[in-house]
């Protein structure tokens, strides 16, 4: 795994061919590499090319899958599984490909009221879509970034022709695939996010939001097939956090805040406890004097982009507030590990924080210290000091 961060900027939506083209344009893999891997699958009548092009004056790459032969029949999930399982692709690639198709199958089944056994892929089951998904998995694996972040996905508006007839944008399966993913409508009256593109984003993204703070070292532009209107491009940016720090310790998160003056202390304490139990990075309350001289609190919650909706649901359901403010923040964390030390009061766990390869702080675990203090009849402070001394 590399230390690269990949950021997919979906300002004009996302499609499978654009996803592959953007990575190729950035210099990941090659068409020859992809062609050699695709030949390990029992598919006939295809060829692939990557050509340099310009979109709105921007140099980009367009990835094309050319097909020959008869009209393709829809495939079931079992058909896709058999096709991929019998291929000579690496096991990791087969696993990723099937994970993407499983997402599509669940979305198609939910959208059309079918089961995983009865649902059939139409557009996404075509050879070109299979190739797009396999190539995307191959290229991401080739780079093996430790983190992938995606911007809100532009969807488009209007209607689109599908095998099921004319559908509103986004198509039903695309909508299901993007559940939990930040989206925007976009100004174009056309389909900007395809089911294949939506499936890839939903599978690969570790987080969503603005561009993470990083030192840029690469950029790629994948061109779509639609012409006219705004630049039909998917941009991918690659970078690293400053080399003096650990890139995994900088996170793009959000703070949700609301002022409350008419909830009971019991309700507020329960709310904070529930938010933390549900996965919030942190939650706290700050005393306030609000309008009309009323004492109140400002509830603050720190969480990831993917948890915004769940956190909002909890706040609205468990408090009396009618509105929540949301702001983006960058969270820098110490690298941490747990060590155990022996003290006169038993073994105590100690959390150790590192920065730039050196120890900067330690913190004995409260629960261990509390238990030891009670068992030995000494003060909590005595156990804390013994743990710190033992560690040093």
VENNOR-V590435 format. One record per residue. N is the residue number from 1. SS is DSSP state (H for helix, E for strand, C for the rest). PHI is phi in whole degrees, -180 to 180 (none if undefined). D_FIRST is the distance of its C-alpha to the first C-alpha in Angstrom with 2 decimals. Layout:
n=N ss=SS phi=PHI d_first=D_FIRST
n=N ss=SS phi=PHI d_first=D_FIRST
//
This chain:
n=1 ss=C phi=none d_first=0.00
n=2 ss=C phi=-86 d_first=3.82
n=3 ss=C phi=-101 d_first=6.80
n=4 ss=C phi=-78 d_first=8.58
n=5 ss=E phi=-104 d_first=11.00
n=6 ss=E phi=-108 d_first=12.70
n=7 ss=E phi=-124 d_first=16.35
n=8 ss=E phi=-93 d_first=18.54
n=9 ss=E phi=-97 d_first=22.13
n=10 ss=C phi=-94 d_first=24.31
n=11 ss=C phi=-67 d_first=27.61
n=12 ss=C phi=-122 d_first=29.08
n=13 ss=C phi=82 d_first=27.49
n=14 ss=E phi=-157 d_first=24.87
n=15 ss=C phi=-137 d_first=25.35
n=16 ss=H phi=-59 d_first=23.29
n=17 ss=H phi=-67 d_first=24.36
n=18 ss=H phi=-68 d_first=23.67
n=19 ss=H phi=-60 d_first=20.08
n=20 ss=H phi=-66 d_first=19.50
n=21 ss=H phi=-63 d_first=21.68
n=22 ss=H phi=-63 d_first=20.00
n=23 ss=H phi=-69 d_first=16.60
n=24 ss=H phi=-62 d_first=18.64
n=25 ss=H phi=-63 d_first=20.69
n=26 ss=C phi=-80 d_first=17.82
n=27 ss=C phi=101 d_first=17.09
n=28 ss=C phi=-85 d_first=14.21
n=29 ss=C phi=64 d_first=15.40
n=30 ss=C phi=-161 d_first=19.17
n=31 ss=H phi=-65 d_first=22.08
n=32 ss=H phi=-62 d_first=22.70
n=33 ss=H phi=-62 d_first=19.26
n=34 ss=H phi=-64 d_first=19.86
n=35 ss=H phi=-62 d_first=23.43
n=36 ss=H phi=-63 d_first=22.61
n=37 ss=H phi=-72 d_first=20.39
n=38 ss=H phi=-65 d_first=23.02
n=39 ss=C phi=-67 d_first=25.70
n=40 ss=C phi=-82 d_first=24.32
n=41 ss=C phi=-108 d_first=25.71
n=42 ss=C phi=-80 d_first=29.46
n=43 ss=C phi=-123 d_first=30.15
n=44 ss=C phi=-123 d_first=32.99
n=45 ss=C phi=73 d_first=34.42
n=46 ss=E phi=-134 d_first=31.43
n=47 ss=E phi=-151 d_first=30.15
n=48 ss=E phi=-128 d_first=27.51
n=49 ss=E phi=-142 d_first=27.72
n=50 ss=E phi=-131 d_first=26.03
n=51 ss=E phi=-121 d_first=28.69
n=52 ss=E phi=-72 d_first=28.96
n=53 ss=E phi=-148 d_first=31.11
n=54 ss=E phi=-129 d_first=32.32
n=55 ss=E phi=-126 d_first=32.53
n=56 ss=C phi=53 d_first=34.85
n=57 ss=C phi=82 d_first=34.58
n=58 ss=E phi=-104 d_first=30.76
n=59 ss=E phi=-67 d_first=29.06
n=60 ss=E phi=-149 d_first=26.71
n=61 ss=E phi=-120 d_first=25.57
n=62 ss=E phi=-113 d_first=27.19
n=63 ss=E phi=-99 d_first=25.69
n=64 ss=E phi=-123 d_first=28.52
n=65 ss=E phi=-116 d_first=29.02
n=66 ss=E phi=-100 d_first=32.54
n=67 ss=E phi=-120 d_first=34.27
n=68 ss=C phi=-135 d_first=37.49
n=69 ss=C phi=111 d_first=39.64
n=70 ss=C phi=-78 d_first=41.16
n=71 ss=C phi=-62 d_first=40.31
n=72 ss=C phi=-83 d_first=37.43
n=73 ss=C phi=-92 d_first=38.13
n=74 ss=C phi=-60 d_first=36.14
n=75 ss=E phi=-113 d_first=33.67
n=76 ss=E phi=-91 d_first=33.19
n=77 ss=H phi=-61 d_first=29.99
n=78 ss=H phi=-63 d_first=31.18
n=79 ss=H phi=-62 d_first=31.57
n=80 ss=H phi=-64 d_first=27.99
n=81 ss=H phi=-59 d_first=26.74
n=82 ss=H phi=-65 d_first=28.93
n=83 ss=H phi=-63 d_first=27.84
n=84 ss=H phi=-74 d_first=24.08
n=85 ss=H phi=-63 d_first=24.66
n=86 ss=C phi=-86 d_first=26.83
n=87 ss=C phi=-79 d_first=24.45
n=88 ss=C phi=-95 d_first=22.60
n=89 ss=C phi=-67 d_first=19.21
n=90 ss=C phi=-58 d_first=16.29
n=91 ss=H phi=-58 d_first=16.59
n=92 ss=H phi=-63 d_first=13.32
n=93 ss=H phi=-68 d_first=14.68
n=94 ss=H phi=-58 d_first=18.10
n=95 ss=H phi=-63 d_first=17.06
n=96 ss=H phi=-64 d_first=15.56
n=97 ss=H phi=-60 d_first=18.67
n=98 ss=H phi=-70 d_first=21.02
n=99 ss=H phi=-65 d_first=19.60
n=100 ss=H phi=-66 d_first=20.40
n=101 ss=H phi=-66 d_first=23.78
n=102 ss=H phi=-64 d_first=24.58
n=103 ss=H phi=-62 d_first=24.29
n=104 ss=H phi=-63 d_first=26.60
n=105 ss=H phi=-62 d_first=28.97
n=106 ss=H phi=-64 d_first=29.33
n=107 ss=H phi=-67 d_first=30.00
n=108 ss=H phi=-63 d_first=32.52
n=109 ss=H phi=-63 d_first=34.21
n=110 ss=H phi=-67 d_first=34.61
n=111 ss=H phi=-69 d_first=35.85
n=112 ss=H phi=-113 d_first=38.42
n=113 ss=C phi=66 d_first=39.44
n=114 ss=C phi=-117 d_first=38.27
n=115 ss=C phi=-107 d_first=36.27
n=116 ss=C phi=-64 d_first=33.03
n=117 ss=C phi=-79 d_first=35.36
n=118 ss=C phi=-99 d_first=37.68
n=119 ss=C phi=-70 d_first=35.51
n=120 ss=E phi=-122 d_first=34.98
n=121 ss=E phi=-82 d_first=32.58
n=122 ss=C phi=-106 d_first=34.49
n=123 ss=C phi=-59 d_first=32.66
n=124 ss=C phi=-76 d_first=29.15
n=125 ss=C phi=-87 d_first=30.29
n=126 ss=C phi=-68 d_first=31.34
n=127 ss=H phi=-59 d_first=29.77
n=128 ss=H phi=-64 d_first=28.55
n=129 ss=H phi=-71 d_first=26.72
n=130 ss=H phi=-60 d_first=25.20
n=131 ss=H phi=-65 d_first=24.00
n=132 ss=H phi=-57 d_first=22.63
n=133 ss=H phi=-69 d_first=20.59
n=134 ss=H phi=-62 d_first=19.31
n=135 ss=H phi=-64 d_first=18.44
n=136 ss=H phi=-62 d_first=16.65
n=137 ss=H phi=-65 d_first=14.44
n=138 ss=H phi=-63 d_first=13.89
n=139 ss=H phi=-73 d_first=13.02
n=140 ss=H phi=-63 d_first=10.62
n=141 ss=H phi=-66 d_first=8.77
n=142 ss=H phi=-62 d_first=9.30
n=143 ss=H phi=-83 d_first=7.68
n=144 ss=C phi=49 d_first=4.97
n=145 ss=C phi=-66 d_first=6.10
n=146 ss=C phi=-82 d_first=6.14
n=147 ss=E phi=-153 d_first=9.80
n=148 ss=E phi=-124 d_first=12.37
n=149 ss=E phi=-120 d_first=15.99
n=150 ss=E phi=-126 d_first=19.05
n=151 ss=C phi=-72 d_first=22.55
n=152 ss=C phi=-54 d_first=25.59
n=153 ss=E phi=-91 d_first=26.21
n=154 ss=E phi=-74 d_first=29.53
n=155 ss=C phi=-98 d_first=31.47
n=156 ss=E phi=90 d_first=34.64
n=157 ss=C phi=-152 d_first=38.10
n=158 ss=C phi=97 d_first=41.00
n=159 ss=E phi=-133 d_first=40.87
n=160 ss=E phi=-140 d_first=39.06
n=161 ss=E phi=-82 d_first=40.40
n=162 ss=E phi=-132 d_first=38.73
n=163 ss=C phi=-64 d_first=39.89
n=164 ss=C phi=-93 d_first=41.33
n=165 ss=E phi=109 d_first=43.28
n=166 ss=E phi=-76 d_first=43.01
n=167 ss=E phi=-126 d_first=40.60
n=168 ss=E phi=-71 d_first=39.99
n=169 ss=C phi=-87 d_first=36.79
n=170 ss=C phi=-76 d_first=34.25
n=171 ss=C phi=-62 d_first=34.90
n=172 ss=H phi=-52 d_first=35.08
n=173 ss=H phi=-66 d_first=31.85
n=174 ss=H phi=-61 d_first=29.94
n=175 ss=H phi=-60 d_first=31.49
n=176 ss=H phi=-66 d_first=30.40
n=177 ss=H phi=-66 d_first=26.79
n=178 ss=C phi=-96 d_first=26.62
n=179 ss=C phi=-61 d_first=28.14
n=180 ss=C phi=87 d_first=26.52
n=181 ss=C phi=-99 d_first=24.94
n=182 ss=C phi=-61 d_first=26.70
n=183 ss=E phi=-135 d_first=28.85
n=184 ss=E phi=-134 d_first=31.62
n=185 ss=C phi=-73 d_first=34.40
n=186 ss=C phi=83 d_first=34.33
n=187 ss=C phi=-86 d_first=37.49
n=188 ss=C phi=-75 d_first=37.37
n=189 ss=C phi=-90 d_first=39.66
n=190 ss=C phi=-169 d_first=37.36
n=191 ss=E phi=-83 d_first=34.28
n=192 ss=C phi=-96 d_first=31.21
n=193 ss=E phi=-110 d_first=28.67
n=194 ss=C phi=-93 d_first=28.78
n=195 ss=H phi=-58 d_first=27.89
n=196 ss=H phi=-63 d_first=25.03
n=197 ss=H phi=-62 d_first=23.59
n=198 ss=H phi=-62 d_first=24.23
n=199 ss=H phi=-64 d_first=22.51
n=200 ss=H phi=-66 d_first=19.27
n=201 ss=H phi=-62 d_first=19.36
n=202 ss=H phi=-63 d_first=20.31
n=203 ss=H phi=-80 d_first=17.53
n=204 ss=H phi=-86 d_first=14.47
n=205 ss=C phi=-68 d_first=15.67
n=206 ss=C phi=-85 d_first=14.62
n=207 ss=E phi=-158 d_first=17.60
n=208 ss=E phi=-132 d_first=20.54
n=209 ss=C phi=143 d_first=22.70
n=210 ss=C phi=-74 d_first=23.19
n=211 ss=C phi=-60 d_first=20.85
n=212 ss=C phi=-66 d_first=18.84
n=213 ss=C phi=-66 d_first=19.85
n=214 ss=C phi=-163 d_first=17.53
n=215 ss=E phi=-94 d_first=18.06
n=216 ss=E phi=-65 d_first=18.07
n=217 ss=E phi=-137 d_first=16.77
n=218 ss=E phi=-169 d_first=17.14
n=219 ss=E phi=-148 d_first=19.29
n=220 ss=E phi=-141 d_first=20.21
n=221 ss=E phi=-124 d_first=23.21
n=222 ss=E phi=-104 d_first=23.72
n=223 ss=E phi=-88 d_first=27.44
n=224 ss=C phi=-89 d_first=29.10
n=225 ss=C phi=-89 d_first=32.32
n=226 ss=C phi=-69 d_first=34.59
n=227 ss=C phi=-116 d_first=36.82
n=228 ss=C phi=87 d_first=38.90
n=229 ss=C phi=73 d_first=38.46
n=230 ss=C phi=-75 d_first=35.52
n=231 ss=C phi=-60 d_first=32.58
n=232 ss=C phi=-88 d_first=30.85
n=233 ss=E phi=-135 d_first=27.31
n=234 ss=E phi=-112 d_first=23.84
n=235 ss=E phi=-103 d_first=22.07
n=236 ss=E phi=-120 d_first=18.34
n=237 ss=E phi=-116 d_first=17.39
n=238 ss=E phi=-122 d_first=14.24
n=239 ss=E phi=-168 d_first=14.14
n=240 ss=E phi=-134 d_first=13.14
n=241 ss=C phi=-67 d_first=15.19
n=242 ss=C phi=-43 d_first=17.63
n=243 ss=C phi=-64 d_first=16.17
n=244 ss=C phi=-79 d_first=18.73
n=245 ss=C phi=-126 d_first=17.11
n=246 ss=C phi=-88 d_first=14.10
n=247 ss=H phi=-61 d_first=12.75
n=248 ss=H phi=-74 d_first=12.45
n=249 ss=H phi=-99 d_first=16.17
n=250 ss=E phi=-117 d_first=17.62
n=251 ss=E phi=-126 d_first=18.50
n=252 ss=E phi=-89 d_first=20.73
n=253 ss=E phi=-132 d_first=23.39
n=254 ss=E phi=-127 d_first=27.04
n=255 ss=E phi=-112 d_first=30.24
n=256 ss=E phi=-105 d_first=32.96
n=257 ss=E phi=-134 d_first=36.42
n=258 ss=E phi=-154 d_first=39.91
n=259 ss=E phi=-97 d_first=43.29
n=260 ss=E phi=-131 d_first=45.26
n=261 ss=C phi=-130 d_first=48.87
n=262 ss=C phi=-138 d_first=50.13
n=263 ss=C phi=-111 d_first=47.84
n=264 ss=C phi=-76 d_first=48.91
n=265 ss=H phi=-56 d_first=47.14
n=266 ss=H phi=-64 d_first=46.41
n=267 ss=H phi=-64 d_first=44.78
n=268 ss=H phi=-67 d_first=42.61
n=269 ss=H phi=-63 d_first=41.50
n=270 ss=H phi=-65 d_first=40.61
n=271 ss=H phi=-61 d_first=38.68
n=272 ss=H phi=-62 d_first=36.46
n=273 ss=H phi=-60 d_first=35.93
n=274 ss=H phi=-69 d_first=34.98
n=275 ss=H phi=-60 d_first=32.56
n=276 ss=H phi=-68 d_first=30.66
n=277 ss=H phi=-66 d_first=30.79
n=278 ss=C phi=-83 d_first=29.40
n=279 ss=C phi=112 d_first=26.19
n=280 ss=C phi=-61 d_first=27.26
n=281 ss=C phi=-66 d_first=25.49
n=282 ss=E phi=-164 d_first=29.03
n=283 ss=E phi=-154 d_first=32.59
n=284 ss=E phi=-155 d_first=35.78
n=285 ss=E phi=-127 d_first=39.35
n=286 ss=E phi=-120 d_first=41.32
n=287 ss=E phi=-63 d_first=45.17
n=288 ss=E phi=-137 d_first=46.90
n=289 ss=E phi=-108 d_first=50.46
n=290 ss=C phi=-99 d_first=50.50
n=291 ss=H phi=-59 d_first=53.23
n=292 ss=H phi=62 d_first=56.73
n=293 ss=H phi=72 d_first=55.86
n=294 ss=C phi=-80 d_first=53.89
n=295 ss=E phi=-73 d_first=51.42
n=296 ss=E phi=-154 d_first=48.01
n=297 ss=E phi=-136 d_first=44.28
n=298 ss=E phi=-102 d_first=41.27
n=299 ss=E phi=-84 d_first=38.48
n=300 ss=E phi=-124 d_first=34.99
n=301 ss=E phi=-132 d_first=31.80
n=302 ss=E phi=-106 d_first=28.21
n=303 ss=E phi=-153 d_first=25.74
n=304 ss=C phi=-84 d_first=22.88
n=305 ss=H phi=-60 d_first=23.84
n=306 ss=H phi=-67 d_first=23.32
n=307 ss=H phi=-102 d_first=25.87
n=308 ss=H phi=-60 d_first=28.58
n=309 ss=H phi=-63 d_first=30.82
n=310 ss=H phi=-63 d_first=30.73
n=311 ss=H phi=-68 d_first=31.53
n=312 ss=H phi=-61 d_first=34.33
n=313 ss=H phi=-57 d_first=35.79
n=314 ss=H phi=-65 d_first=35.99
n=315 ss=H phi=-62 d_first=37.58
n=316 ss=H phi=-70 d_first=40.14
n=317 ss=H phi=-76 d_first=40.98
n=318 ss=H phi=-106 d_first=41.36
n=319 ss=C phi=-138 d_first=43.04
n=320 ss=C phi=-97 d_first=45.92
n=321 ss=C phi=-68 d_first=44.07
n=322 ss=C phi=-112 d_first=44.53
n=323 ss=C phi=-162 d_first=41.73
n=324 ss=C phi=-132 d_first=38.31
n=325 ss=E phi=-92 d_first=36.85
n=326 ss=E phi=-129 d_first=33.15
n=327 ss=E phi=-138 d_first=31.40
n=328 ss=E phi=-90 d_first=27.87
n=329 ss=E phi=-136 d_first=26.54
n=330 ss=E phi=-112 d_first=23.57
n=331 ss=E phi=-108 d_first=22.82
n=332 ss=E phi=-101 d_first=21.64
n=333 ss=C phi=-124 d_first=20.97
n=334 ss=C phi=-74 d_first=21.07
n=335 ss=E phi=-68 d_first=18.35
n=336 ss=E phi=-134 d_first=20.31
n=337 ss=E phi=-148 d_first=20.91
n=338 ss=E phi=-106 d_first=23.98
n=339 ss=E phi=-126 d_first=26.26
n=340 ss=E phi=-112 d_first=29.62
n=341 ss=E phi=-126 d_first=32.75
n=342 ss=E phi=-97 d_first=36.20
n=343 ss=E phi=-125 d_first=39.14
n=344 ss=C phi=-61 d_first=42.86
n=345 ss=C phi=-112 d_first=42.14
n=346 ss=E phi=107 d_first=39.43
n=347 ss=E phi=-82 d_first=35.64
n=348 ss=E phi=-123 d_first=34.00
n=349 ss=E phi=-80 d_first=30.38
n=350 ss=E phi=-127 d_first=29.29
n=351 ss=E phi=-87 d_first=26.49
n=352 ss=E phi=-114 d_first=25.15
n=353 ss=E phi=-104 d_first=23.66
n=354 ss=E phi=-116 d_first=21.72
n=355 ss=E phi=-145 d_first=21.45
n=356 ss=C phi=54 d_first=20.26
n=357 ss=C phi=82 d_first=20.13
n=358 ss=E phi=-130 d_first=23.63
n=359 ss=E phi=-74 d_first=25.35
n=360 ss=E phi=-120 d_first=27.22
n=361 ss=E phi=-160 d_first=28.62
n=362 ss=E phi=-134 d_first=29.32
n=363 ss=E phi=-150 d_first=30.83
n=364 ss=E phi=-60 d_first=32.49
n=365 ss=C phi=-70 d_first=32.02
n=366 ss=H phi=-60 d_first=35.16
n=367 ss=H phi=-62 d_first=35.73
n=368 ss=H phi=-62 d_first=35.66
n=369 ss=H phi=-67 d_first=38.02
n=370 ss=H phi=-64 d_first=40.33
n=371 ss=H phi=-63 d_first=40.68
n=372 ss=H phi=-65 d_first=41.45
n=373 ss=H phi=-62 d_first=43.96
n=374 ss=H phi=-69 d_first=45.83
n=375 ss=H phi=-66 d_first=45.89
n=376 ss=H phi=-105 d_first=47.24
n=377 ss=C phi=66 d_first=49.43
n=378 ss=C phi=-121 d_first=47.97
n=379 ss=C phi=-76 d_first=46.74
n=380 ss=H phi=-59 d_first=43.17
n=381 ss=H phi=-60 d_first=43.08
n=382 ss=H phi=-61 d_first=44.07
n=383 ss=H phi=-68 d_first=41.09
n=384 ss=H phi=-56 d_first=38.67
n=385 ss=H phi=-66 d_first=40.11
n=386 ss=H phi=-65 d_first=40.01
n=387 ss=H phi=-66 d_first=36.31
n=388 ss=H phi=-63 d_first=35.52
n=389 ss=H phi=-65 d_first=37.76
n=390 ss=H phi=-64 d_first=36.24
n=391 ss=H phi=-66 d_first=32.71
n=392 ss=C phi=-66 d_first=33.94
//
